Amino acid sequence: MKQEIDILVVGAGPVGLFTVFEAGLLGMKCHLIDNLDKVGGQCAELYPEKPIYDIPGVPFQTAQEHVDALIEQIKPFEYGVSLSERVESIKEIQANGDEINSWEVITSEGNEFITKNIFIAAGAGSFEPRRPPNIEEPDQYIDQGVSYSVTSIDKFKNKNVFVFGGGDSALDWTVELAPIAKSLSLVHRRDAFRGAQHTEALMRELVLKGDVNLMTPYQINSIIGNEQVEAIELKNFDTKEIIQKEADELIFLFGLNKKLGPILDWELELANKKIAVNTENFQTNKSGIFAVGDINDYPGKLDLILCGFHETTLAVQEAFRRINPGERVPFGYTTSNTKLQRKLGVAD
């Protein structure tokens, strides 16, 4: 049975969830589709306890708390969700007498949707963590001392923890886990990092205090253990010396291998292995298909959640125009939106 929907959102991460809010303000209904078994995208799947500091007005929030807040924010609005499901095919259709094209979408579960607007908010597409180089079958130790993300801080309490990587995630978790670990070592191939300067400064303060052991220039050479990680060998990049260290938990944070997957079959224009959009309304080269969040690319693009919020806000305005050609977008500040206030139970 085909469902007609105002906006079909591919991806139920933070930007996809905020699309529901912006669409709801304009009286439009969304349906979210995600191949994960939960909403929240990478925030919920890969790093639910990772701290987020750059959401305006929210000094500190874990990734899962951020997702929970977004879910709470969209409660006033009607929307649908399909999880553990992906879009299999799309087809452009033109209804009789309708000047605006629509899209017929079929999912892996056989669900069919008719919509004038498809929002691709799939983060970086499908993803999997990069494995450590030169290590055979590191996944044999998954949940037995090897992790590619931090889903529970308690797992690392009073353990000898080694964090590998040089980006934001490695720096963030070094700072967060140092107070609870028995010992914490940050291992990187060089003494230069790609993360936020502020977090790097915090890490280096912990090094000076003796709370973090900074090991550069090193890389992992081998994992020692039977069913559980017991120790590791590290190789010095410069001297080629190999040392052995006792270890309980290894966290490899080398980033993600990102793939657009079936989206590549949609004949969308690409830029830098992402989807090209115009910055007026974040529409792709296909009328009615928008790309918002980390999956798009344009001059000056930053992969930040707050940038995705801006992008989808403008895209929703164009989606309204496509559904209601010739009508003025009923823009208004939420402080004067009495309909929203009634739904929230705060109107007089």
N, C-alpha and C positions, 0 to 999 in steps of 0.2 A: 504494500500500500504506500503510495507516494505522499510525502508530507510537504506542504508548502511552508517555507520559512523565510523571514525577512533577511537574516544574515546567517549563513552557515560558517562556523568558525572551526578551522582545522588546527587543533592545538588548545589544550586546556591549562596552559601555564598562566603566569600572572597577567600577561598582556591579553591573552584570550579571555580570562575572567573579567578584566577591566572593560573589554569590549562589550560584555553583557550589560555592564553598568551604563556606559555611554549610550548604547542603543536603547536601553530601558528608559532613559531620560527623554528620548525622542519617541517613545511609544512603539519601538520595534522589538521583535522577539528574536532571540538567537538560539541556535542549537550548536553545542560543542561536540566535537569528535576528537578522541585522542587514543593512540595505540597503547598508552599505559593503562594500568588498572586503577588509577587514582587521578584526581585533578591535582594541578600544581606543577606539572612539568618537571624540569630538572630540580627546581627548588624542593619539591617533595620527594623525588626519586633518588637524587644523588647527594644532596647536602641539606637535609631538613634542619639540622642544628647549626648550620653555618650562620654567623652573624651578618646582618645587612645594616649598613650605616647611612646609605645615601638616599633613603626615601624621605622626601620633604616632610618636615614636621614630626618625624618618628626617629628619635636619636638612636635607638637600638631595637632590633627585631631579628629573631631567627628567621630563616627562610620559610619554615613551616608556619610560624606565627604570621608571617606576611601573607601566605596563602590563606590561612584561616580568616584573616581580616578581610581579604578580598571576597571570600565566600560570604562572610557576614554582610559585606557591603551590597551584594547583589540579591540578598534575600527578598527585597521588595518586588523584584521583577520575575516574571515568568520566563523560564528558559528550559531547554532540554540538554541532556548529556548522554553521550554514547561512549563508553570506555572499552578498552581492549578491542578497538575497532579502528580501521583506517579507511581512507578514501581509495577505492579501486579505480574508478573512472569518472570523468566529467565529460559532458557533451553540451555544446552551446545549442540553444533552441530559441525560436522566435515564435511567440504566440500570435495568433491572428489579430491584426489591428493594434498590436503592441509595438511601439517604436523602440522600446528598451529590451535588449536581449536578456534571456534568463539562462540558467545553467541547470542541467539535470545531473545529479550526483548519485553514484551508487557506491555503497560501502562493502567492506569485506564480509559483513553479515547479511548482505542482501537488502539493506535498507535503502530506500530511494528518497531523494529530496529534490524539490524544485525551488530554486532561489535566484534572485537577481544579484545577490552579493555573496561572494566567497571571500572570507578573510583567512589568509594563511598566517597563523600565529604559532608556527610549529618550532619556535626557538631556532636552534641550529639544524633542524631536521632530525632524522634518526641519529643516534649517537651511541658510542661505546668507548670506555676509557682506554687510553693508550697503555699498552703493557710495557714493563721495563725492558730495555734493550739487552740482548745477550743473555737472557735468563730463560732456560727451558722450562716450560709448563709452570709458570708462577701461579696459575689459577688452581693448581692442586692444593694450595694452601689458603684458598679463599675461606674466610670465616675461621681459619685456623692460624691466623697471624698475618694474612695479607688482605689489605683493603684498598679499594680505589676511590672510596668516598667515606665520609664520616656520617653515619646515620644515628649513632648513639655515642655520646661523650663518655658515658659510664664504662663502655667497653675498654677504655684506655686508662682507667684509674689504676694507679700503682703499678704500671707496666713500663718496661723499657721500650720506648717508642722511637721509631725512626721515620721521619717525614722526608720524602724525596720529591724534589721539584723546585722551580724558581719563580713561579707566578704567584698570583693573588691567593689562590687556594692554599698553596704550601705555606705562605707567610701567615695567612689568617689562622690556619689550624695550629701552626707552631705557637702562636701567641695564645690561642685559646686552650690548648692542651697542656702547655708547660706547667701551669699551677697544679694539675691533678696527676700528671704522670710521675712515675718513680724516677725516670730520666727521659729527657727528650733530646734527640739529635736531628738537626736539619742538614740534609745531604744534598749538595748541588755541585755540578761540574765546574762551576766558576763562582768567584766571589762578586757576582753582580746579579741583580734580581729584576724581574719584569713587573713586579707588583706595585701597589700604592706606596709612595715614599713614606707616608705616615706609618703604615704597618711595618715596613722594613725598619724604620727607626725604633719601633717598639721591640721588634725581634732583636735588634742589635743591643738594646738596653738589657734584655734578658740574657744575652750572651755575656755582657760585661758583669752581670750579677752572678753568673755561673748557673743560671736556671736553664739555659739552652746551650747545647754543644753544637757549634757551627762547624760543619765538616766540608771544606772546599779545598782544592778541587777534587772531588771524589765521585765515583759512580758505583753502583752495586755490581759485584762480580759474581756472587752466587748466594743462594739461600741454603742454609743448613738446617736439617730437621727430618724427622720421620713423618708422622701425620701432622705435627704441629711445628711451627717455626721455633727454632731454638737459638740460632745465631745467624750472622751474615758475614760475608767477606766483602770488603770494600777495596776498590783499586784507586790509587792516586793517579790523576791524569798526568801529572808532571813527572813524578819519579818512577811510576809504574809499580810502586810498592803495594803489596796486598796485606791488609790487616783484617783481623777477625774480631767481631764484637758480639757480645751476648745481646739477644733481641727477643722481645715478646710479640711486638706488633709493628708491621711495616705498612706505611700508607704511601702509595704511589700516586702522585698528583702531577702527571705529565700531560694533562689536558685530555681532550676528546677527539676521536675520529668522527667527523661529521659528514653525513650523507643526506642529500635531498630525497633520495629514494624515488617513489612513484611520481613525485612532483616534477621530476625531470621530463616525464612524458607529456606534460601539460603545455609544451611549446611556449614556455614563458622565457622572456629575455633574461639572461643571467649577467652578473657582474661580480668578479672576484669570488666565483663559486657560490654566490648568493643570488637572490632574485632582485633584479633592477626595478626601481619604482621612481615615479616622479614625486617631488616633495610638496606638491600642491595638495594632493589628497592620498598619496601612497598607493595609487593604483598601478598595476603592472601594465604591460603592453596589451593585455587582454581586458576588454571592457567588462567591468563587474568583478574582476579578481584583484584583490588587494593583498599586499604583504606587509605585515607589521611586526616589529620586534627584531630579534637577532637574525632572522632569516632574510632580511632585506639588505640592500646596499644602495648608497647614494653618496655624493661628495660630502665629506664631513661626518659620515655615519659613526656613531658610538654605540657599542653593544652594552647598553645600560637599560635596566627595567624602566626607569623613569622616561627615557627616550621613547621606548615602546608605548608608554601611556600617551605621550604626546601624539605619536603617529596614529594610533588607533582612534584617538579623539577626532582628528581631522578626517580620517577615512570614514568614520561613521556619518559625518556630515554629508559626504558624497553619497554614501549608501542611501541615506534618506532621500536625497534628490533623485536617485535612480528609481526608488519606489514611488515617489510622489513628484513626477516631473512637473515643473512650473510652479510648485509651491515653495514658499519661503521656509527655510529651516527654522523651526521655532526655538531659537537659541535663547537661553535664560540662565541666570545664575541659580545654583541649587539653593541658595539662601532664600530665594523668592519662589521656589517651586513648591507650591502648596500641595500638589498631587503627591509628590515624593514625600513631603512631610507627613501627610495623612497615612501613607503606607508605613512610614517609620513610627507612627504614633506620637509625633511631636507637634502636630498642627494644633492651633487653638480650636 
